């Protein structure tokens, strides 16, 4: 395998959405490798993606690479074998479907304490891929698809680069852009943390709390919930939007083109922002009157209130209700942990997850 334009690491629904939409929309020839450990699933994704490229008349071409990223050295071997320009890291030991599940003590802890309960699980494989990418002579552009609002900060704290994530803020920016309340062709810019998504899974009359910040043609929307009352997300992860949202960016990165849109976790920042891609680098593209300090502080305030905070010195701490819930079962985690202890903490919390999944 001589090298590819895009490596999609993972074989779940999110990775499939990425591959299938690249197949349908690639504006120029692009080579894509899909990597994972499920041979039958890999065969299907390759077959379906190449069929979609033929169907839509694009020049995207898909091959596969078999790998188990939990094995020692697997990330290094994968990157060496595939030689990607861009990596979309979508493999995880924690399914996103947990937000729609119930019936045991673990799903209850996540529902009450928040999705940051899963952050270390989402970070494990992405941190390994990021470390392997750092060790490469010519590192790829890394896009982490696993809980990027929080995990990308962990990757940076470990001393590695990460360009951005996909989904989350881009879900909202695109549904707002497609709303009946937005004039056709209007410029929409959004500041949104992943925690903002929960309200849009509720019925319009039940939405409350903090809304995302939205600007239409440079003017901030005063009543976001009221203006976009026509928007309704599903209780399950909205992969049809989130998985698709990063595809134009991935293609622009691979083809050396410019792009603008919205991403979570750009260069490790907390939460989501409007951005611009030029010269292979992502920079914030904030609305008028909002500077970087204000935008970052607004996004950071969500996890500071409840969730997981990554301090400038690399110390990682649970906060709010999540701290209380985790602390009930793992008192040692009350004081937080160093980013370098990620693997040990992940092992500890995996044991906790297994215990709680057996409890009603």
Secondary structure, DSSP 8 states (H G I E B T S, - for coil): ---EEEEEE--SHHHHHHHHHHHHH-SS-EEEEEEES-HHHHHHHHHHHHHHHHHHT--EEEEEEE--TTSTTHHHHHHHHH-EEEEEE---SS-GGGGG--SSHHHHHHHHH-GGGGHHHHHHHHHHHHHHHHHSSS--EEEE-SSHHHHHHHHHHTT----B--STHHHHHHHHHTSTTS-TT--EEEEB-GGGGGGGGS-GGG--S---EEEETTEE-S-HHHHTTT----SS--HHHHHHHTHHHHHHHHHT--EEEEEESGGG-SSEEEEEEETTEEEE---TT--HHHHHHHHHHHHHHSEEEE-TTSEEEEEHHHHHHHHHH-GGGGG-EEGGGHHHHHHHHHHHHHHHHT--
